[in-house]
Amino acid sequence: YMTSHGEREAIEVLTINISGAKPAISWAGCVPLSEDIMANSVAILSDGGFVTTKFHDPTIPNSMMGIMQGKLTGGVHEWHPGGSVKAIPGTELSGANGIALSPDDRYVYVAAFGSLEIARFDRTKSPVTVEKVKIGIMPDNIHWGDDGMLYTAGNNSVRGTGWSVFSIHSDSLETKRVTGVDQSAVMQNASSAAPVDGEIWVGTFSGDRIGYLTRP
C-alpha cells in the first residue's frame, strides 16, 4: 500500500511479485481520499484495511507553515474494506508523518514531524489513549527493525547540523540515537531508516539515491 499525490489523493494498492529475476508490479486498486487530506504514510491492518496519516490540509493556504510552527495539522485516518475513510478522534498531531502498527493492530505509532515527537495510540480504548515522547530530530517515516525496535530518521532538531537515526522501544517508548551524519555529508534530509543485516539503509526526501551506514 502506498500514498499518492498525483492527479488524485489516494491510497494505492499494488501487487509486487518478487519470484522472478526482476520484481513485477501490478496495480490492484485504490481508496480515494478527500481533498483536505494530504496523506503521508500508510500501514496495513490485518483485515486488509489501513491506517494513514494526514500530514496537513492542502486546501488551506500555507498549511505547511503550521507544521513548522508545531500547530495541529492532521492526525490518523482509518479504512476497512467496504467502509469509508474516517478520522480517528484524539489522534490530532502536528505534521503526522510516518506510521507503524503493532503486530496485533492494537497500537499505532506515529511520527509527529512538527512537534518532534513519537506518539503511540491505543486503538482498543474508546476514545483512543495516547502517549508521547520527545525526540531529537524532526521524525519522518517510522519502521519496524529486525530486532523488534522501531526506527525513524530525520533532520536534527538544530537545523543545519545533519540528520540522525533513532531507535524507539515499542513498550517503554525509550528513544536512542543510533547513528547519523553532520552537515558535510553528501546525502542530507534523511526520511527513513531500516536496519538490514550489519547496515542501516536510509532514504531521503530531497534526492534520488538510497544510502547506507555500518550498523553500530
LODREN-302007 format. One record per residue: residue number from 1; residue in one letter; x, y, z of N, C-alpha, C in turn. Coordinates in steps of 0.001 Angstrom, whole numbers, plus 524288, in hexadecimal, padded with zeros to 5 digits. Layout:
(pt NUM; "A"; (X; Y; Z); (X; Y; Z); (X; Y; Z))
...
//
This chain:
(pt 1; "Y"; (80358; 7FB6A; 80000); (80000; 80000; 80000); (80382; 804CF; 80000))
(pt 2; "M"; (801E8; 808DE; 7FD3E); (80515; 80D93; 7FCF5); (80199; 8125C; 7FC68))
(pt 3; "T"; (80399; 816D4; 7FE30); (800DA; 81BBD; 7FD5E); (8024B; 81DE2; 7F80A))
(pt 4; "S"; (7FEA8; 820B9; 7F5A6); (7FFD1; 82333; 7F09F); (7FD7F; 828A7; 7F08A))
(pt 5; "H"; (80038; 82C27; 7EDC7); (7FEAD; 831AC; 7EDAD); (7FEA6; 833C3; 7E81C))
(pt 6; "G"; (7FD24; 83096; 7E471); (7FD23; 83251; 7DF08); (7F810; 83508; 7DDA2))
(pt 7; "E"; (7F559; 8330F; 7D9AF); (7F068; 83569; 7D821); (7EC39; 8349E; 7DC50))
(pt 8; "R"; (7ED13; 830CF; 7DFC5); (7E96F; 82FF1; 7E410); (7EC8F; 82EC7; 7E8F5))
(pt 9; "E"; (7EA1B; 82FDC; 7ED62); (7EC60; 82E4B; 7F265); (7E9DE; 82914; 7F3C9))
(pt 10; "A"; (7ED10; 8250F; 7F478); (7EAE3; 81FD9; 7F55F); (7EEE7; 81C55; 7F7F4))
(pt 11; "I"; (7ECEE; 8181F; 7FA2D); (7F04C; 813D4; 7FBC5); (7F015; 80FD8; 7F760))
(pt 12; "E"; (7F471; 80F18; 7F4D0); (7F4C2; 80B6F; 7F06F); (7F66B; 8060E; 7F279))
(pt 13; "V"; (7F42F; 801FB; 7F029); (7F57E; 7FC9B; 7F1AA); (7F82A; 7F9FC; 7ED0C))
(pt 14; "L"; (7FCDC; 7F814; 7EDFB); (7FFF0; 7F596; 7E9E3); (80152; 7F006; 7EB7E))
(pt 15; "T"; (801BE; 7ECA2; 7E7A9); (803AB; 7E75D; 7E88F); (8092E; 7E709; 7E652))
(pt 16; "I"; (80CDE; 7E551; 7E97F); (8124D; 7E4F3; 7E7CE); (813F4; 7DF3F; 7E7EE))
(pt 17; "N"; (81526; 7DD1A; 7E36B); (816E4; 7D7AB; 7E2F1); (81CD9; 7D7A7; 7E2A9))
(pt 18; "I"; (81F5B; 7D55E; 7E69F); (82515; 7D56B; 7E6CB); (82769; 7D011; 7E58C))
(pt 19; "S"; (82458; 7CCA1; 7E334); (82640; 7C753; 7E220); (829BA; 7C70B; 7DD4F))
(pt 20; "G"; (82958; 7CAE7; 7D9D8); (82C6D; 7CAC7; 7D513); (831A4; 7CD85; 7D59C))
(pt 21; "A"; (83454; 7CE23; 7D13B); (83969; 7D0BC; 7D13D); (838E2; 7D67A; 7D2B6))
(pt 22; "K"; (8347F; 7D8D4; 7D131); (8335E; 7DE41; 7D293); (82DEB; 7DE8C; 7D502))
(pt 23; "P"; (82D12; 7E207; 7D8CD); (827DE; 7E29A; 7DB12); (823E9; 7E446; 7D6E9))
(pt 24; "A"; (81F40; 7E1F2; 7D732); (81B05; 7E362; 7D3A3); (816B8; 7E5F6; 7D6DB))
(pt 25; "I"; (81554; 7EABC; 7D562); (81191; 7EDCB; 7D863); (80C8F; 7EE80; 7D546))
(pt 26; "S"; (80824; 7ED6F; 7D7C5); (80316; 7EE4A; 7D546); (7FF81; 7F12B; 7D90A))
(pt 27; "W"; (7FC33; 7F48E; 7D6DB); (7F88D; 7F7AB; 7D9EF); (7F3D6; 7F462; 7DB4D))
(pt 28; "A"; (7F238; 7F46F; 7E049); (7EDCE; 7F137; 7E1FE); (7E8FC; 7F462; 7E35B))
(pt 29; "G"; (7E987; 7F97C; 7E411); (7E512; 7FCBD; 7E577); (7E6C9; 8015F; 7E8B7))
(pt 30; "C"; (7E2FD; 80461; 7EA85); (7E449; 808E8; 7EDAC); (7DFA7; 80A70; 7F114))
(pt 31; "V"; (7E0C8; 80D97; 7F504); (7DCBF; 80FF1; 7F859); (7DD82; 815D7; 7F809))
(pt 32; "P"; (7DA1D; 81897; 7F53B); (7DAA7; 81E48; 7F4C5); (7D9EE; 820F2; 7FA09))
(pt 33; "L"; (7DCAD; 82540; 7FACA); (7DC47; 8285B; 7FF8A); (7D9E3; 82DA3; 7FE3D))
(pt 34; "S"; (7D7A9; 83033; 8021E); (7D55C; 83558; 80140); (7D9A5; 83955; 80042))
(pt 35; "E"; (7D82D; 83DA5; 7FDD8); (7DC10; 84180; 7FC2A); (7DEAF; 8444E; 800B2))
(pt 36; "D"; (7DC82; 843E9; 8056D); (7DEEC; 84687; 809EB); (7E2E0; 84317; 80CB9))
(pt 37; "I"; (7E430; 83E86; 80A6D); (7E7F4; 83AF7; 80CCA); (7ECC6; 83A8B; 80956))
(pt 38; "M"; (7F13F; 83C23; 80B63); (7F638; 83AF4; 808E4); (7F87E; 83670; 80C03))
(pt 39; "A"; (7F7B5; 831A4; 80A18); (7F98B; 82D02; 80CE5); (7FF70; 82C99; 80C73))
(pt 40; "N"; (801EF; 82AEC; 810A9); (8079F; 82AA8; 81098); (809A2; 82511; 810D7))
(pt 41; "S"; (8071F; 821C1; 813F4); (808F5; 81C67; 81489); (80444; 818EA; 8159E))
(pt 42; "V"; (804FE; 813D6; 814E5); (800A6; 8102C; 8157B); (802A4; 80B0F; 817C6))
(pt 43; "A"; (7FF67; 80888; 81AF8); (800A6; 80369; 81D33); (7FBE6; 7FFE3; 81C7D))
(pt 44; "I"; (7FCD5; 7FAEE; 81B3D); (7F8A7; 7F750; 819D6); (7F695; 7F47E; 81EA4))
(pt 45; "L"; (7F15F; 7F4A2; 81F4D); (7EEC7; 7F1CD; 82380); (7EE04; 7EC16; 821EF))
(pt 46; "S"; (7ED18; 7E8C4; 825BF); (7ECC1; 7E328; 824BB); (7E819; 7E1A5; 82157))
(pt 47; "D"; (7E3FC; 7E4EF; 82129); (7DF76; 7E3B0; 81DF0); (7DFEA; 7E5D3; 81861))
(pt 48; "G"; (7E481; 7E7DE; 81703); (7E545; 7EA21; 811D8); (7E42B; 7EFE8; 811AB))
(pt 49; "G"; (7E257; 7F21F; 81604); (7E19C; 7F7BE; 81656); (7E6C3; 7FA75; 8175F))
(pt 50; "F"; (7E67A; 7FF6C; 818EF); (7EB4A; 8023C; 819FD); (7EA4F; 806B9; 81DC1))
(pt 51; "V"; (7EE8B; 80892; 81FFA); (7EEA5; 80D94; 822B4); (7F28D; 810FD; 81FBE))
(pt 52; "T"; (7F141; 815EA; 81F3E); (7F49E; 8197C; 81C56); (7F4F0; 81EB0; 81F29))
(pt 53; "T"; (7F934; 82168; 81E5A); (7F9E6; 82672; 820EE); (7F85A; 82AEB; 81D57))
(pt 54; "K"; (7F590; 82EA8; 81F94); (7F47C; 83398; 81CEC); (7F8B2; 83767; 81EAB))
(pt 55; "F"; (7FC25; 838C4; 81B23); (8007F; 83C43; 81C48); (7FE8C; 841D6; 81D17))
(pt 56; "H"; (7FB38; 84382; 8197B); (7F8DD; 848B3; 819DF); (7F462; 84903; 815FE))
(pt 57; "D"; (7F1A4; 84D72; 81607); (7ED4D; 84E63; 81273); (7EF4B; 851B8; 80DF0))
(pt 58; "P"; (7EFF5; 84F74; 8093E); (7F229; 8526D; 804DF); (7EE88; 85699; 802C4))
(pt 59; "T"; (7E992; 8569C; 80463); (7E5FB; 85AA5; 80286); (7E690; 85FB7; 80595))
(pt 60; "I"; (7E978; 85F96; 809E6); (7EA5D; 8643D; 80D0E); (7EF79; 866D4; 80B41))
(pt 61; "P"; (7EF5C; 86BC1; 809C8); (7F42B; 86E67; 80806); (7F85F; 86E57; 80C4E))
(pt 62; "N"; (7FD23; 86D39; 80AB9); (801A9; 86D38; 80E47); (800EC; 86983; 812E3))
(pt 63; "S"; (7FE30; 8652B; 81200); (7FD41; 8618A; 81651); (80248; 85F00; 81842))
(pt 64; "M"; (8063E; 85EBB; 814EA); (80B40; 85C97; 816A0); (80DB9; 85FFD; 81ADA))
(pt 65; "M"; (80C8F; 86506; 81AC9); (80EB5; 86889; 81EB8); (80CD3; 86702; 82427))
(pt 66; "G"; (80804; 86514; 8247B); (805F3; 8635E; 8297F); (80913; 85EE6; 82BCB))
(pt 67; "I"; (80AFD; 85B65; 8286A); (80E3F; 85714; 82A3F); (81353; 85927; 82C7D))
(pt 68; "M"; (815C1; 85CC0; 829C1); (81AB4; 85EE9; 82B95); (81A0E; 861E8; 830B6))
(pt 69; "Q"; (81550; 863A2; 831C5); (81434; 86662; 836A7); (8123C; 862B9; 83AEB))
(pt 70; "G"; (811FF; 85DAF; 839BF); (8104F; 859D3; 83D9B); (80A78; 859A3; 83E8B))
(pt 71; "K"; (8075D; 85BCD; 83AF7); (801AF; 85BD3; 83B9E); (7FF5C; 85693; 839EA))
(pt 72; "L"; (7FAC8; 85554; 83C02); (7F80E; 8508B; 83A80); (7F61A; 85125; 834EA))
(pt 73; "T"; (7F7C7; 84D9C; 83183); (7F672; 84E0B; 82BF6); (7F3E7; 8492B; 829C5))
(pt 74; "G"; (7F3B8; 844F7; 82CBF); (7F18E; 8401D; 82AB0); (7F129; 83C05; 82EEF))
(pt 75; "G"; (7F16C; 83720; 82D5E); (7F0F5; 832D3; 8310E); (7F0B2; 82DB1; 82E27))
(pt 76; "V"; (7EDF0; 829EF; 8305C); (7ED9F; 824B3; 82E1C); (7E825; 823B2; 82C03))
(pt 77; "H"; (7E7DC; 82185; 8274B); (7E2F3; 81FDE; 824EE); (7E30F; 819F0; 82444))
(pt 78; "E"; (7DE6C; 8179B; 8241D); (7DDF9; 811E5; 823F5); (7DA0C; 81044; 81FC4))
(pt 79; "W"; (7DB31; 80BE0; 81D44); (7D79C; 809C3; 8194E); (7D772; 803DA; 819C4))
(pt 80; "H"; (7D2BF; 801B7; 818F5); (7D202; 7FC0E; 818C4); (7CF24; 7FAAA; 813C2))
(pt 81; "P"; (7D02F; 7F619; 8117A); (7CD94; 7F492; 80C9D); (7C7A9; 7F519; 80D08))
(pt 82; "G"; (7C565; 7F7B2; 80928); (7BFC7; 7F887; 80915); (7BE08; 7FD64; 80BE8))
(pt 83; "G"; (7C196; 80008; 80E9D); (7C03A; 804AB; 8119B); (7C259; 80998; 80F2A))
(pt 84; "S"; (7C250; 80DBE; 81222); (7C455; 812CB; 8105D); (7C8EA; 8146B; 813C8))
(pt 85; "V"; (7CC03; 817FB; 811DB); (7D083; 819EF; 814BF); (7CE99; 81DB6; 818F6))
(pt 86; "K"; (7D018; 81CB6; 81DD1); (7CE49; 81FEE; 82226); (7D2E3; 82192; 82596))
(pt 87; "A"; (7D28F; 8265D; 82782); (7D67A; 82844; 82B31); (7D5A8; 8259E; 83072))
(pt 88; "I"; (7D9EF; 8246C; 83330); (7D9A2; 8222B; 8386A); (7DA0C; 826A6; 83C53))
(pt 89; "P"; (7D5D1; 827DE; 83F1B); (7D5FE; 82C2F; 842E4); (7DA26; 82B37; 8470D))
(pt 90; "G"; (7DCD7; 82F60; 8488E); (7E0D4; 82EF2; 84C8E); (7E648; 82DEE; 84A88))
(pt 91; "T"; (7E6DF; 82DA5; 84558); (7EC0D; 82C87; 84316); (7EE79; 83160; 8409D))
(pt 92; "E"; (7EC80; 835ED; 841E6); (7EE6B; 83ABA; 83F6F); (7F425; 83BB5; 840DD))
(pt 93; "L"; (7F748; 83D01; 83CD9); (7FCD9; 83DE8; 83D8A); (7FEA7; 84252; 839FD))
(pt 94; "S"; (80362; 84424; 83AE7); (805D3; 84803; 8378B); (80918; 8453B; 83367))
(pt 95; "G"; (8071C; 84539; 82EA2); (80A01; 842A5; 82A70); (80A61; 83CCB; 82B2A))
(pt 96; "A"; (805E2; 83A30; 82BE5); (805E5; 83475; 82C67); (8087D; 83223; 82797))
(pt 97; "N"; (80CAF; 82F40; 82870); (81000; 82D94; 8241D); (8101B; 827A4; 823BF))
(pt 98; "G"; (81481; 8252F; 82524); (814E8; 81F85; 824CA); (81136; 81CC9; 82880))
(pt 99; "I"; (80FA1; 817FE; 82717); (80BF5; 81505; 82A4B); (80D65; 80F3C; 82A25))
(pt 100; "A"; (80CB6; 80CAB; 82E9C); (80DB1; 8070B; 82F02); (809C4; 804B2; 832C6))
(pt 101; "L"; (80893; 7FFB5; 8320D); (804DC; 7FCE3; 83554); (80799; 7F8AA; 83871))
(pt 102; "S"; (805B4; 7F7AB; 83D39); (80793; 7F326; 84025); (8057B; 7EE3D; 83D75))
(pt 103; "P"; (807FF; 7E9B3; 83E2F); (8065D; 7E4F0; 83B75); (800A8; 7E374; 83C60))
(pt 104; "D"; (7FE75; 7E4F2; 840DA); (7F900; 7E3AA; 84209); (7F536; 7E808; 840A1))
(pt 105; "D"; (7F711; 7EBFD; 83DE9); (7F3E7; 7F07B; 83C3B); (7F21F; 7F3ED; 840BE))
(pt 106; "R"; (7F3EA; 7F2F2; 8457C); (7F20C; 7F5FE; 849F7); (7F441; 7FB80; 84A02))
(pt 107; "Y"; (7F956; 7FBE4; 8495C); (7FBE5; 800F6; 849D5); (7FD4B; 80332; 84479))
(pt 108; "V"; (7FC91; 80852; 84400); (7FE39; 80B34; 83F67); (80295; 80EE1; 84113))
(pt 109; "Y"; (8070F; 80E6E; 83E96); (80B87; 811CB; 83FB4); (80BF3; 815D6; 83B53))
(pt 110; "V"; (80C39; 81ACD; 83CD4); (80C46; 81EF6; 838EC); (810AE; 822CC; 83A1C))
(pt 111; "A"; (81366; 82461; 83609); (8176E; 82868; 83684); (814E5; 82DB7; 8359B))
(pt 112; "A"; (81549; 8312D; 83976); (81332; 8367D; 83906); (817A4; 83A18; 8375E))
(pt 113; "F"; (817D2; 83B4B; 8326F); (81C1A; 83E42; 8300F); (81C8D; 843BA; 8325F))
(pt 114; "G"; (81816; 84655; 83336); (8182B; 84BC1; 834E5); (81996; 84C8E; 83A94))
(pt 115; "S"; (81814; 848DA; 83DF8); (818FF; 84979; 84396); (81D85; 84627; 8458F))
(pt 116; "L"; (8205C; 8437C; 84201); (824E1; 84046; 84361); (82361; 83C30; 8477F))
(pt 117; "E"; (81F5C; 8391A; 8464B); (81D6B; 83539; 849F4); (81C4C; 8300B; 8473F))
(pt 118; "I"; (81C49; 82BE8; 84A60); (81A37; 826E0; 848D0); (8156B; 825EA; 84C34))
(pt 119; "A"; (81104; 824BD; 849C6); (80C28; 823CF; 84C9B); (80A8C; 81E1D; 84C01))
(pt 120; "R"; (80865; 81BF4; 85040); (8063F; 816A5; 8500A); (80083; 816E7; 851A9))
(pt 121; "F"; (7FD0F; 8154D; 84E29); (7F778; 81545; 84F26); (7F5A2; 80FA9; 85019))
(pt 122; "D"; (7F233; 80EFC; 853D8); (7EFEF; 809E1; 854FD); (7EA91; 8099B; 8526A))
(pt 123; "R"; (7EA0E; 80691; 84E3A); (7E534; 80633; 84B49); (7E0F5; 80332; 84E35))
(pt 124; "T"; (7E25A; 8004A; 85249); (7DE72; 7FD32; 8551F); (7DB7B; 80083; 8591A))
(pt 125; "K"; (7DD46; 80541; 85A09); (7DAB2; 808AE; 85DC6); (7D6E5; 80C4C; 85AE0))
(pt 126; "S"; (7D2A9; 80DB1; 85D8C); (7CEDB; 8113A; 85B43); (7CD83; 81588; 85F30))
(pt 127; "P"; (7CF55; 81A54; 85E4D); (7D280; 81BFD; 859CE); (7D815; 819E3; 85A2F))
(pt 128; "V"; (7DAEA; 81A3F; 855DF); (7E048; 8184A; 855D0); (7E38C; 81B44; 859D2))
(pt 129; "T"; (7E740; 8189B; 85C2E); (7EAE3; 81B27; 85FC0); (7F00C; 81C09; 85CEF))
(pt 130; "V"; (7F31C; 81FB8; 85EDE); (7F7F6; 8210C; 85C3A); (7FC50; 821D5; 86031))
(pt 131; "E"; (800E8; 82022; 85EBA); (805BC; 82143; 8618F); (8097E; 823A7; 85DA6))
(pt 132; "K"; (80C63; 827AB; 85F5D); (80FFB; 82A53; 85BDE); (8155A; 82AC5; 85E5D))
(pt 133; "V"; (8195B; 82ACF; 85B1C); (81EA9; 82B99; 85CF7); (8216F; 82F3D; 85927))
(pt 134; "K"; (82464; 832F8; 85B3E); (82772; 83680; 857FD); (82C1B; 8339C; 855B3))
(pt 135; "I"; (82DBA; 83544; 8511F); (8322F; 832DB; 84E86); (83575; 83739; 84C24))
(pt 136; "G"; (83A8F; 8365C; 84BA0); (83E20; 83A8B; 84A18); (83E8B; 83B9C; 84453))
(pt 137; "I"; (83AA7; 83A02; 84157); (83A9B; 83AF4; 83BBA); (83511; 83C5E; 83A15))
(pt 138; "M"; (8348B; 83DFF; 8352D); (82F5E; 83E8F; 832D7); (82E1A; 83945; 83061))
(pt 139; "P"; (82B85; 835D2; 8334F); (82AEB; 8306A; 8317F); (82778; 83007; 82CAB))
(pt 140; "D"; (8293A; 82D00; 828EF); (82666; 82C64; 82405); (823A7; 8271B; 823FC))
(pt 141; "N"; (82582; 82363; 820FA); (82319; 81E30; 820EC); (824AD; 81B0C; 825BF))
(pt 142; "I"; (821B6; 816F8; 826D9); (822D8; 81391; 82B41); (821D1; 80DF2; 8299B))
(pt 143; "H"; (8258E; 80A7F; 82ACC); (82533; 8050F; 8290C); (82719; 8015F; 82D56))
(pt 144; "W"; (8251E; 7FC93; 82D1F); (8270B; 7F87D; 8309A); (82C56; 7F688; 82EB9))
(pt 145; "G"; (82FD5; 7F586; 8326C); (834D2; 7F320; 8313A); (834A8; 7ED50; 8324B))
(pt 146; "D"; (8389E; 7EA7C; 8309A); (838C6; 7E4D9; 8316B); (839F9; 7E364; 83711))
(pt 147; "D"; (83B01; 7E750; 83A5B); (83C13; 7E663; 83FDC); (83766; 7E7AD; 84358))
(pt 148; "G"; (832D6; 7E8AC; 840F2); (82E32; 7E9E2; 843F6); (82DCE; 7EF8A; 845AC))
(pt 149; "M"; (83178; 7F2C1; 84402); (8315B; 7F853; 84531); (82F09; 7FB42; 8408B))
(pt 150; "L"; (82D10; 7FFF2; 8419C); (82B61; 80369; 83D78); (82FDB; 8071E; 83C1D))
(pt 151; "Y"; (83024; 80893; 83720); (83454; 80C10; 83561); (83206; 810A5; 83263))
(pt 152; "T"; (8342D; 81540; 8336D); (83299; 819EA; 8309C); (83771; 81D1C; 82F5B))
(pt 153; "A"; (836F4; 82073; 82B80); (83B4D; 823DB; 829F7); (83927; 8293B; 828D3))
(pt 154; "G"; (83C78; 82D29; 82948); (83AD1; 83276; 82814); (83F25; 83657; 82920))
(pt 155; "N"; (83E4F; 83B1C; 82765); (84216; 83F40; 82853); (84280; 84062; 82E2B))
(pt 156; "N"; (84734; 84196; 82FE7); (84801; 842DC; 83569); (844C1; 8479B; 836EF))
(pt 157; "S"; (84346; 847C5; 83BF2); (84001; 84C12; 83DCE); (842C4; 85158; 83D44))
(pt 158; "V"; (847F0; 8514B; 83D96); (84AF7; 8560A; 83C77); (84BF9; 85616; 83693))
(pt 159; "R"; (84960; 85980; 833E1); (84991; 85971; 82E31); (84F08; 85A83; 82C26))
(pt 160; "G"; (85033; 857EF; 827C7); (8553E; 858AE; 8254D); (8599C; 8558F; 827B2))
(pt 161; "T"; (85853; 851B6; 82AFB); (85C66; 84E87; 82D83); (85C28; 848D3; 82BCE))
(pt 162; "G"; (85976; 847B8; 8277C); (8593A; 84261; 82592); (85456; 83F8B; 82760))
(pt 163; "W"; (85497; 83A4E; 82754); (8500F; 83726; 828AF); (851AC; 83279; 82BFA))
(pt 164; "S"; (84DD1; 8300B; 82E63); (84EDB; 82B9A; 831DA); (84ACA; 82753; 83118))
(pt 165; "V"; (84C58; 822A9; 832A6); (848D2; 81E2B; 832E9); (84800; 81CD2; 838A4))
(pt 166; "F"; (84317; 81C3B; 83A2F); (841C8; 81AD8; 83F8B); (83EE1; 815AA; 83FB0))
(pt 167; "S"; (83FBD; 812BB; 843E4); (83C8D; 80E1D; 84502); (838A6; 80F8F; 8493F))
(pt 168; "I"; (83420; 80CFE; 84929); (8300C; 80DDF; 84D10); (82E4B; 8089F; 84F2E))
(pt 169; "H"; (82E6E; 807FD; 85457); (82C84; 80334; 856C4); (82691; 80351; 85696))
(pt 170; "S"; (82429; 7FF3A; 85484); (81E87; 7FF56; 85399); (81B56; 7FF74; 8589F))
(pt 171; "D"; (81D7B; 7FD7D; 85CEF); (81A9D; 7FD6B; 861E7); (81BB3; 8024A; 8652D))
(pt 172; "S"; (820A4; 80356; 8662D); (8220E; 807B2; 86997); (82238; 80CEC; 866C2))
(pt 173; "L"; (8226E; 80CCF; 86188); (82323; 81168; 85E3C); (82860; 8141E; 85F3B))
(pt 174; "E"; (82C0C; 81147; 86188); (8314D; 81370; 86238); (833DA; 81424; 85CEA))
(pt 175; "T"; (83618; 818BA; 85C05); (8389D; 819D9; 8570E); (83E8A; 819F3; 857B8))
(pt 176; "K"; (84155; 81887; 85395); (8470A; 81875; 853B3); (84925; 819D0; 84E4B))
(pt 177; "R"; (84CCC; 81D72; 84E29); (84F4B; 81EA9; 8492C); (852E6; 81A2C; 847AC))
(pt 178; "V"; (85222; 81814; 84306); (85515; 8138E; 8413D); (859BC; 81532; 83DEE))
(pt 179; "T"; (858D2; 818C5; 83A58); (85CEF; 81A95; 836DC); (85B0E; 81F83; 83422))
(pt 180; "G"; (85E58; 8219E; 830C6); (85CEA; 82656; 82DE3); (861AA; 828D6; 82B73))
(pt 181; "V"; (860D5; 82D51; 82900); (86519; 83027; 8266F); (8647E; 835F4; 8279F))
(pt 182; "D"; (868AB; 838EE; 826AD); (8684B; 83E8F; 82757); (86702; 8411E; 82215))
(pt 183; "Q"; (86747; 8463E; 821FB); (865B6; 8492A; 81D5A); (86979; 84897; 818CD))
(pt 184; "S"; (86E01; 84636; 819A7); (871CE; 845A9; 8156A); (870C1; 840F5; 811F0))
(pt 185; "A"; (86D5E; 83D75; 8138E); (86C3B; 838C6; 81072); (86962; 83A41; 80B6C))
(pt 186; "V"; (86A73; 83758; 80744); (867FD; 8386E; 8023C); (86218; 837A6; 80295))
(pt 187; "M"; (86066; 83396; 80551); (85AD6; 8326E; 805BC); (85894; 83519; 80A8D))
(pt 188; "Q"; (854B1; 83864; 809B2); (8521F; 83B2D; 80DF2); (84C3C; 83A1B; 80DD1))
(pt 189; "N"; (84972; 83C40; 811BE); (843BD; 83BC8; 8120E); (841EE; 83619; 81231))
(pt 190; "A"; (8441A; 83315; 815C0); (84292; 82DA0; 81651); (83CCE; 82D3C; 817C0))
(pt 191; "S"; (83A21; 82982; 8155B); (83481; 828FC; 81634); (832DB; 8238A; 8180A))
(pt 192; "S"; (83654; 81FB7; 817CB); (834F0; 81A70; 81989); (839E5; 81768; 81AB3))
(pt 193; "A"; (83958; 8138B; 81E1E); (83DCF; 81046; 81F84); (83BEF; 80AB9; 82088))
(pt 194; "A"; (83EDA; 806FC; 81E8C); (83D83; 8017C; 81F50); (8427C; 7FE54; 82022))
(pt 195; "P"; (842FA; 7FBA4; 82499); (8478E; 7F84B; 82567); (8474C; 7F386; 821E5))
(pt 196; "V"; (84BA2; 7F266; 81F42); (84C04; 7EDE3; 81BC9); (85130; 7EB34; 81CEA))
(pt 197; "D"; (850E6; 7E6C3; 81F8B); (8559A; 7E3EE; 8211F); (8593D; 7E796; 8242B))
(pt 198; "G"; (85E0B; 7E869; 82243); (861C0; 7EBA3; 8251F); (861C2; 7F14B; 82379))
(pt 199; "E"; (85DA8; 7F2F2; 820C6); (85D67; 7F851; 81ED0); (8581E; 7FACB; 8202A))
(pt 200; "I"; (857EB; 7FFE5; 81FAB); (852FF; 802C3; 82006); (85255; 805C3; 81AEF))
(pt 201; "W"; (84E2C; 8047F; 81817); (84D14; 806FD; 81315); (84998; 80BB6; 813F9))
(pt 202; "V"; (84AC3; 80FE9; 8112C); (84842; 814EB; 81231); (84641; 81749; 80D19))
(pt 203; "G"; (8417C; 8196D; 80D5A); (83F3D; 81C45; 808EF); (83F3D; 82213; 80A03))
(pt 204; "T"; (83E32; 8252D; 805F5); (83E15; 82AE1; 80676); (83976; 82D0A; 8037B))
(pt 205; "F"; (8376A; 83189; 8054A); (83312; 833F5; 80277); (834F9; 83804; 7FE8F))
(pt 206; "S"; (83A18; 83894; 7FDE2); (83C0F; 83C9F; 7FA5A); (8404E; 83A92; 7F6B3))
(pt 207; "G"; (84010; 835A0; 7F557); (8440E; 83382; 7F1E0); (84206; 82ED1; 7EEE7))
(pt 208; "D"; (84577; 82C64; 7EBDB); (843F4; 827E4; 7E8AE); (8473E; 8231E; 7E9F8))
(pt 209; "R"; (84967; 822F0; 7EEB4); (84CBD; 81E99; 7F047); (84B03; 81C5D; 7F57F))
(pt 210; "I"; (84CB1; 81795; 7F68F); (84C27; 81518; 7FBAD); (8519F; 81497; 7FDEA))
(pt 211; "G"; (85241; 815DC; 802DC); (85759; 81579; 8055D); (85764; 81136; 8097C))
(pt 212; "Y"; (85C0C; 80FCE; 80B3A); (85C65; 80C09; 80F87); (86131; 80D31; 812D3))
(pt 213; "L"; (860B6; 80BBD; 817D8); (864F6; 80C64; 81B8B); (865D8; 80732; 81E37))
(pt 214; "T"; (86A73; 80698; 82068); (86B82; 801EF; 8238D); (86816; 8020C; 8286C))
(pt 215; "R"; (865B2; 7FDB6; 829AD); (86253; 7FD65; 82E40); (86591; 7FD01; 8332A))
(pt 216; "P"; (864F8; 800AF; 836D3); (8681C; 8008A; 83B9F); (8672C; 7FB8C; 83EC3))
//
